[in-house]
Amino acid sequence: MQVLIFPNATSLAQKSADLVESQIMTFPDTVLGLATGSTPLGLYQELIKRHHQEGLSFAGVKTFNLDEYVGIPSNHPQSYRSFMDENLFDRIDIEKSNTQVPDGMAENPLEVGPDYEQSIEAEGGIDLQVLGVGTDGHIGFNEPTSSLKSITRVKTLTKQTIEDNSRFFEPGEFQPKLAITMGIQTILNARRILLLAHGEKKSQAIRAMVEGPLSAFCPASALQFHPRTTVLVDEAAASKLTLGNYYKFVGEMQDELVRKHRPSDWISR
């Protein structure tokens, strides 16, 4: 697990966009796994800017989103399909038919997971998965105690997650308590993983993920198993890391090695 620490969320977003852009430029038909929420917004805004100003094309890219609420339609303002359309898909040249989000309104939501897994497999798997992390260490909607071998399925949200997300719903409005999410094993199957986090409120989760024991109580700690995970955090999110200075030193040394010997080592296919 490589940990990169940045002065602020802006520089973090720029670096993460550099990495995603490199992947797309090398493999225009790359398959991306994408996340919703406030964390990846800076990345998406940077990608949109590069599309309009520098001609970065997503015409051949295919995407699979991590998760979706159960019980609200795709055109609901709080659905993750709406989030992705508004904050990325409608502002770049991607084919909408190439963007997949779990169907939260399926007649039988229990059937969505296996079908989603088959769709990912049919595209050859995910080349690059973008993740955020919850304050309790969840990735996707894999809440604490989720199986580390889990695949896409329906999950019941914790009270903490429901409370964290309640700000997006009006008082008295139906707020889902179930979601369809890629499983932890599904995420680990990606060839490359990019996890982003900024702000002090994520610092405890980052420490548990990077330096804590492997534990289902911190689902993100499963990323310790993945051979090609890059964690990008700002100073605030890194503030509780015991070895923060060492990670900065490692980053400097690896940058030097890549410049001299393996300039495209980050790319995955």
Backbone torsions as a table, in degrees:
resi	resn	phi	psi	omega
1	MET	NA	120.0	177.9
2	GLN	-95.2	129.9	-179.9
3	VAL	-112.4	120.2	178.2
4	LEU	-113.0	127.6	-175.9
5	ILE	-112.6	128.8	-175.6
6	PHE	-118.6	156.2	-178.8
7	PRO	-62.6	-32.8	-175.4
8	ASN	-157.9	175.2	-177.0
9	ALA	-67.0	-28.5	-179.5
10	THR	-66.8	-48.2	179.3
11	SER	-67.0	-32.2	175.3
12	LEU	-62.6	-46.1	-179.6
13	ALA	-63.5	-38.9	-179.6
14	GLN	-65.5	-42.9	179.0
15	LYS	-66.8	-42.5	179.3
16	SER	-63.4	-36.4	176.2
17	ALA	-66.3	-37.0	175.5
18	ASP	-56.8	-43.9	-176.5
19	LEU	-69.7	-43.0	177.8
20	VAL	-65.4	-42.1	179.0
21	GLU	-61.2	-42.8	178.9
22	SER	-60.1	-40.5	177.9
23	GLN	-61.8	-46.9	-177.2
24	ILE	-69.2	-39.8	-179.8
25	MET	-64.9	-35.0	179.2
26	THR	-78.0	-40.8	179.5
27	PHE	-127.3	89.8	-177.7
28	PRO	-60.3	-20.1	178.8
29	ASP	-100.4	26.0	-176.7
30	THR	-62.0	153.4	177.2
31	VAL	-107.8	118.1	-178.3
32	LEU	-105.3	139.8	166.3
33	GLY	-99.7	130.6	-172.0
34	LEU	-122.2	155.7	-178.9
35	ALA	-120.9	158.1	175.6
36	THR	-109.1	-176.7	179.6
37	GLY	100.6	176.6	-175.5
38	SER	-71.4	-27.5	-174.3
39	THR	-59.9	-49.0	-176.7
40	PRO	-83.8	2.6	-176.6
41	LEU	-60.1	-40.7	179.0
42	GLY	-61.5	-41.3	176.3
43	LEU	-60.5	-48.4	-177.6
44	TYR	-64.3	-40.0	178.4
45	GLN	-63.0	-38.2	178.5
46	GLU	-68.3	-40.1	177.8
47	LEU	-65.0	-40.3	177.3
48	ILE	-61.4	-44.4	178.9
49	LYS	-60.4	-42.8	-179.2
50	ARG	-69.2	-31.7	175.3
51	HIS	-63.3	-47.5	-176.2
52	HIS	-76.9	-35.8	-173.9
53	GLN	-95.8	-27.2	-174.1
54	GLU	-122.1	-1.1	176.0
55	GLY	80.3	17.0	176.3
56	LEU	-61.4	122.0	-174.6
57	SER	-106.3	140.2	176.4
58	PHE	-113.2	17.1	-172.0
59	ALA	-60.8	-32.4	-179.5
60	GLY	-101.6	0.4	-176.0
61	VAL	-78.3	144.2	172.5
62	LYS	-120.5	145.4	-175.8
63	THR	-132.2	149.5	172.0
64	PHE	-130.3	123.7	177.9
65	ASN	-83.7	152.2	-177.0
66	LEU	-63.2	-40.7	-166.1
67	ASP	-161.2	171.2	176.1
68	GLU	-159.8	146.4	175.5
69	TYR	-66.6	148.3	171.9
70	VAL	-93.2	127.2	172.1
71	GLY	106.4	-0.2	173.0
72	ILE	-124.4	140.4	-176.6
73	PRO	-69.9	162.4	-176.1
74	SER	-63.3	-25.9	179.9
75	ASN	-88.9	2.4	175.1
76	HIS	-66.9	138.6	-176.4
77	PRO	-60.8	-22.2	180.0
78	GLN	-100.0	4.4	175.3
79	SER	-71.9	153.7	180.0
80	TYR	-75.4	-23.5	171.0
81	ARG	-63.7	-45.4	177.9
82	SER	-62.2	-41.8	179.0
83	PHE	-58.3	-48.0	-177.2
84	MET	-67.7	-40.4	178.4
85	ASP	-61.4	-47.0	-175.6
86	GLU	-69.4	-39.6	-171.1
87	ASN	-98.8	-4.2	177.5
88	LEU	-152.5	-63.9	-166.5
89	PHE	-59.1	-42.1	-178.0
90	ASP	-74.2	-4.3	-174.7
91	ARG	-116.3	7.1	175.7
92	ILE	-132.2	-179.5	-174.1
93	ASP	-96.9	27.4	179.1
94	ILE	-74.2	144.8	173.7
95	GLU	-74.1	124.1	-176.7
96	LYS	-60.4	-30.7	178.3
97	SER	-66.9	-15.5	178.4
98	ASN	-92.9	6.7	179.9
99	THR	-112.2	120.2	-176.6
100	GLN	-112.8	131.9	174.1
101	VAL	-131.4	136.3	179.3
102	PRO	-53.5	145.5	-177.6
103	ASP	-86.2	101.8	-178.8
104	GLY	-76.5	-8.3	179.2
105	MET	-110.5	16.9	178.7
106	ALA	-59.6	144.8	-180.0
107	GLU	-57.7	-40.4	175.6
108	ASN	-124.0	96.0	-176.9
109	PRO	-62.1	-20.0	179.7
110	LEU	-69.1	-18.4	179.7
111	GLU	-89.2	-12.4	-175.3
112	VAL	-66.4	-42.8	-175.5
113	GLY	-57.7	-55.6	179.0
114	PRO	-57.9	-39.0	178.6
115	ASP	-65.3	-38.6	179.9
116	TYR	-65.6	-42.1	177.4
117	GLU	-59.7	-42.2	179.4
118	GLN	-64.7	-38.3	179.1
119	SER	-64.6	-41.9	177.6
120	ILE	-63.1	-44.9	179.9
121	GLU	-62.3	-38.7	-179.3
122	ALA	-63.6	-26.0	178.6
123	GLU	-90.9	5.2	178.4
124	GLY	88.6	10.2	-179.8
125	GLY	89.8	170.4	-177.9
126	ILE	-90.6	126.2	179.1
127	ASP	-77.1	-43.7	-176.0
128	LEU	-140.8	120.6	179.7
129	GLN	-106.4	124.3	175.2
130	VAL	-94.8	132.3	-178.9
131	LEU	-131.5	152.7	160.1
132	GLY	-111.1	-175.5	176.7
133	VAL	-140.9	138.5	178.7
134	GLY	-79.1	165.1	179.6
135	THR	-63.2	-22.0	177.2
136	ASP	-98.5	10.3	177.4
137	GLY	88.4	9.3	-179.9
138	HIS	-77.8	149.2	171.6
139	ILE	-123.3	137.9	-164.4
140	GLY	59.1	-140.1	171.4
141	PHE	-109.1	32.1	174.2
142	ASN	-80.7	93.9	-175.5
143	GLU	-74.3	164.4	176.9
144	PRO	-50.2	138.9	-175.3
145	THR	81.9	5.0	174.1
146	SER	-62.5	145.1	178.0
147	SER	-63.5	134.9	178.4
148	LEU	-72.2	-9.5	176.9
149	LYS	-108.0	13.5	-174.3
150	SER	-70.2	151.9	173.7
151	ILE	-117.6	-176.0	-175.3
152	THR	-58.1	131.1	-174.0
153	ARG	-166.9	178.2	174.3
154	VAL	-86.2	133.7	176.8
155	LYS	-124.9	143.8	171.3
156	THR	-85.8	130.7	-177.4
157	LEU	-78.7	148.5	176.8
158	THR	-77.0	162.7	177.2
159	LYS	-60.7	-34.9	179.5
160	GLN	-64.0	-44.6	179.3
161	THR	-65.7	-42.2	178.3
162	ILE	-61.0	-42.8	178.7
163	GLU	-65.6	-43.4	179.7
164	ASP	-60.1	-35.7	-175.4
165	ASN	-93.0	-4.9	-176.1
166	SER	-64.7	-23.5	-178.9
167	ARG	-64.7	-17.1	-178.6
168	PHE	-87.7	-9.0	-176.4
169	PHE	-114.5	145.3	178.3
170	GLU	-71.3	150.6	176.2
171	PRO	-55.5	129.8	-180.0
172	GLY	85.0	-10.2	178.8
173	GLU	-75.9	146.3	176.6
174	PHE	-61.0	124.2	175.4
175	GLN	-117.1	121.3	-177.6
176	PRO	-61.6	145.9	175.1
177	LYS	-115.3	1.9	176.0
178	LEU	-124.5	152.4	176.1
179	ALA	-147.4	153.2	170.5
180	ILE	-97.6	128.2	-175.1
181	THR	-138.5	144.6	166.0
182	MET	-55.4	144.5	176.6
183	GLY	-81.9	171.2	179.3
184	ILE	-64.1	-40.5	177.9
185	GLN	-65.9	-37.7	176.3
186	THR	-57.0	-45.4	179.2
187	ILE	-63.6	-44.3	-178.7
188	LEU	-66.1	-20.4	178.4
189	ASN	-72.8	-16.2	177.8
190	ALA	-62.4	145.6	-177.4
191	ARG	-71.1	-32.8	179.9
192	ARG	-140.9	143.1	-178.9
193	ILE	-126.9	136.7	178.7
194	LEU	-124.3	111.7	179.1
195	LEU	-109.8	128.3	-177.5
196	LEU	-113.3	142.5	174.5
197	ALA	-156.8	137.9	175.4
198	HIS	-143.8	150.4	-179.8
199	GLY	100.2	146.7	-177.0
200	GLU	-62.5	-29.7	-177.3
201	LYS	-65.4	-16.4	177.8
202	LYS	-95.4	-1.2	-171.0
203	SER	-65.4	-39.3	-179.4
204	GLN	-67.3	-40.3	178.8
205	ALA	-65.0	-39.2	178.4
206	ILE	-63.9	-43.1	178.5
207	ARG	-62.8	-44.5	-179.9
208	ALA	-63.7	-37.7	-179.0
209	MET	-67.9	-45.6	-172.3
210	VAL	-86.3	-43.9	-170.1
211	GLU	-113.4	-9.2	-179.3
212	GLY	-83.4	177.3	177.6
213	PRO	-72.4	155.4	171.9
214	LEU	-66.0	121.3	-172.7
215	SER	-155.4	138.1	174.5
216	ALA	-65.2	-18.1	178.5
217	PHE	-72.7	-21.4	170.3
218	CYS	-122.2	87.3	-174.9
219	PRO	-52.8	-34.9	-178.7
220	ALA	-64.0	-20.8	178.9
221	SER	-63.5	-19.0	176.8
222	ALA	-60.3	-22.0	179.0
223	LEU	-65.0	-15.6	173.6
224	GLN	-61.2	-22.9	177.9
225	PHE	-76.9	-20.6	-171.2
226	HIS	-85.1	131.7	-174.6
227	PRO	-77.2	-12.9	-174.1
228	ARG	-138.0	58.9	176.5
229	THR	-105.6	131.2	174.6
230	THR	-115.0	124.1	179.8
231	VAL	-104.6	121.8	178.7
232	LEU	-113.0	119.2	-177.3
233	VAL	-134.7	153.3	171.9
234	ASP	-87.6	175.4	-176.1
235	GLU	-58.6	-38.0	-178.0
236	ALA	-66.1	-44.8	180.0
237	ALA	-68.7	-24.7	179.9
238	ALA	-89.4	0.8	-167.9
239	SER	-64.8	-22.8	-179.2
240	LYS	-100.0	3.6	178.3
241	LEU	-71.3	128.7	-180.0
242	THR	-67.7	-36.1	-174.6
243	LEU	-109.3	34.5	-177.4
244	GLY	-55.6	-44.7	-179.4
245	ASN	-64.7	-35.2	178.0
246	TYR	-65.8	-41.2	179.6
247	TYR	-62.0	-37.8	177.2
248	LYS	-63.1	-42.3	179.1
249	PHE	-64.6	-43.5	177.5
250	VAL	-58.7	-43.9	179.4
251	GLY	-59.0	-42.1	178.7
252	GLU	-63.6	-44.1	-179.0
253	MET	-66.4	-40.4	-179.4
254	GLN	-69.8	-36.8	175.9
255	ASP	-59.5	-41.5	-180.0
256	GLU	-65.2	-41.8	178.9
257	LEU	-63.7	-44.2	-179.4
258	VAL	-63.4	-42.4	179.5
259	ARG	-60.2	-36.5	-174.8
260	LYS	-87.0	-34.6	-166.3
261	HIS	-125.4	-36.8	-174.3
262	ARG	-137.5	74.3	-173.1
263	PRO	-63.1	-22.4	-178.8
264	SER	-115.9	22.2	-176.8
265	ASP	-61.0	-28.0	-176.6
266	TRP	-67.9	-28.5	-173.8
267	ILE	-67.0	144.5	-176.4
268	SER	-128.3	133.1	170.6
269	ARG	-166.3	NA	NA
